[in-house]
Amino acid sequence: MVSSTRQTERRRAMNKSRNGRANKKARVRAGTPAFPVHPEGYSSSAPDAKKAKE
């Protein structure tokens, strides 16, 4: 049998590591979505256009 102190400390450690996990996941999901920087049909004469492969 374990002492109540040891058991309490273990529970506190588990809770501490679990705290904020839902918020972290929500922040990851709500981040900037992936999108094409230069979509097809983008003007190649634009100053920030991709360089042509030689």
C-alpha distances in whole Angstrom, upper triangle without the diagonal:
4,7,9,12,10,10,13,15,14,15,18,19,19,22,24,24,25,27,31,31,33,36,36,36,39,41,41,42,45,46,50,51,52,56,59,60,64,64,67,70,69,73,73,75,73,72,68,69,67,69,71,70,73
4,6,8,7,7,10,11,11,13,15,16,16,19,20,21,23,25,28,28,31,33,33,34,37,38,38,40,42,44,47,48,50,54,56,58,61,62,65,68,67,70,70,73,70,69,65,66,65,67,69,68,70
4,5,5,6,9,10,11,12,14,16,17,19,20,22,23,24,28,29,31,33,33,35,37,38,39,41,43,44,48,49,51,54,57,59,62,63,66,69,68,71,71,73,70,69,66,67,65,68,70,69,72
4,6,5,6,9,10,10,12,14,15,16,18,20,21,22,26,27,29,31,31,33,35,36,37,39,41,42,46,47,49,53,56,57,61,61,64,68,66,69,70,72,69,68,64,65,64,67,69,68,71
4,5,5,6,9,10,10,12,14,15,16,18,20,21,25,26,28,30,30,32,34,35,36,38,40,41,44,46,48,52,55,56,59,60,63,66,65,68,68,70,67,66,62,64,63,65,67,66,69
4,5,5,6,9,10,11,12,14,15,17,19,20,24,24,27,29,29,30,33,34,34,37,38,39,43,44,46,50,53,54,57,58,61,64,63,66,66,68,65,64,61,62,60,63,65,64,67
4,5,5,6,9,10,11,12,14,16,17,18,22,22,25,27,27,28,31,32,33,35,37,38,41,43,45,48,51,53,56,57,60,63,62,65,65,67,65,64,60,61,60,62,64,63,66
4,5,5,6,9,10,11,12,14,15,16,20,21,23,25,26,27,29,30,31,33,35,36,40,41,44,47,50,51,55,56,59,62,61,64,64,66,63,62,59,60,59,61,63,63,66
4,5,5,6,9,10,10,12,14,15,19,20,23,24,24,26,28,29,30,32,34,35,38,40,42,46,49,50,53,54,57,60,59,62,62,64,61,60,56,58,56,59,61,60,63
4,5,5,6,9,10,11,12,14,18,18,21,23,23,24,27,28,28,30,32,33,37,38,40,44,47,48,51,52,55,58,57,60,60,62,60,59,55,56,55,57,59,58,61
4,5,5,6,9,10,11,12,16,16,19,21,21,22,25,26,27,29,30,32,35,37,39,42,46,47,50,51,54,57,56,59,60,62,59,58,54,55,54,57,59,58,61
4,5,5,6,9,10,10,14,15,18,19,20,21,24,25,26,28,29,30,34,36,38,41,45,46,49,50,53,56,55,58,58,60,57,56,53,54,53,55,58,57,60
4,5,5,6,9,10,13,14,17,18,18,20,23,23,24,26,28,29,32,34,36,39,43,43,47,48,51,54,53,56,56,58,55,54,50,51,50,53,55,54,57
4,5,5,6,9,12,12,15,17,17,18,21,22,22,24,26,27,31,32,34,38,41,42,46,46,49,52,51,54,55,57,54,53,49,50,49,52,54,53,56
4,5,5,6,10,10,13,14,15,17,19,20,21,23,24,26,30,31,33,37,40,41,45,45,49,52,50,53,54,56,53,52,49,50,49,52,54,53,57
4,5,5,9,10,13,14,14,16,18,19,20,22,24,25,28,30,32,36,39,40,43,44,48,51,49,52,52,54,51,50,47,48,47,50,52,52,55
4,6,8,8,12,13,12,14,17,17,18,20,22,23,26,28,30,33,36,37,41,42,45,48,47,50,50,52,49,48,44,45,44,47,49,49,52
4,6,6,9,11,11,12,14,16,16,18,20,21,25,26,28,32,35,36,40,41,44,47,46,49,49,51,48,48,44,45,44,47,49,49,52
4,6,8,9,10,12,13,14,16,18,19,20,24,26,28,32,35,36,40,40,44,46,45,48,49,51,48,47,43,44,44,47,49,49,52
4,6,5,6,9,10,11,12,14,15,17,20,22,25,28,32,33,36,37,40,43,42,45,45,47,44,43,40,41,41,44,46,46,49
4,5,5,6,9,10,11,12,14,16,19,21,23,26,30,31,35,35,38,41,40,43,44,46,43,43,39,40,39,42,44,44,48
4,5,5,6,9,10,11,12,14,18,19,22,25,29,30,34,34,37,40,39,42,43,45,42,42,39,39,39,42,44,44,48
4,5,5,6,9,10,10,12,16,18,21,24,27,29,32,33,36,39,37,40,42,43,40,40,36,37,37,40,43,43,47
4,5,5,6,9,10,11,14,16,19,22,25,26,30,31,34,37,36,39,39,41,38,38,34,35,35,38,40,40,44
4,5,5,6,9,10,14,15,17,20,24,25,29,29,32,35,34,37,38,41,38,37,34,34,34,37,39,39,43
4,5,5,6,9,12,13,16,20,23,25,28,28,31,34,33,36,38,40,37,36,33,34,34,37,39,39,43
4,5,5,6,10,12,15,18,22,22,26,27,30,33,31,34,35,37,34,34,30,31,31,34,37,37,41
4,6,5,9,10,12,16,19,20,24,24,28,31,29,33,33,35,33,32,29,29,29,32,34,34,38
4,6,9,9,11,15,18,20,23,23,27,29,28,32,33,35,32,33,29,29,29,32,34,35,38
4,7,8,11,14,18,19,23,23,26,29,27,30,32,34,31,31,28,28,28,32,34,35,39
4,6,9,12,16,16,20,21,24,27,25,28,29,31,28,28,24,25,25,29,31,32,36
4,7,9,12,13,16,17,21,23,21,24,26,27,24,24,21,22,22,25,28,29,32
4,6,10,12,15,15,18,21,20,23,24,27,24,24,21,21,21,24,26,27,31
4,7,9,12,12,15,18,17,21,22,24,22,22,19,19,18,21,23,24,28
4,6,9,9,12,15,14,17,19,21,19,20,16,16,16,19,21,22,26
4,6,5,9,12,11,14,15,18,16,17,14,12,12,16,17,18,22
4,6,10,12,10,12,13,15,13,14,10,9,10,13,15,17,21
4,7,8,6,9,10,12,10,12,9,7,8,11,13,15,18
4,6,6,9,11,14,13,15,12,10,11,14,15,17,20
4,5,9,10,14,13,16,14,11,11,14,14,16,19
4,6,8,11,12,15,14,11,12,14,14,17,20
4,6,9,8,11,10,8,9,12,13,16,19
4,5,6,9,9,7,10,11,12,16,18
4,5,8,9,5,7,8,9,12,15
4,6,8,7,9,10,11,15,16
4,6,5,9,10,12,16,18
4,6,9,10,13,16,18
4,7,9,12,15,18
4,6,9,12,15
4,6,9,12
4,6,9
4,6
4
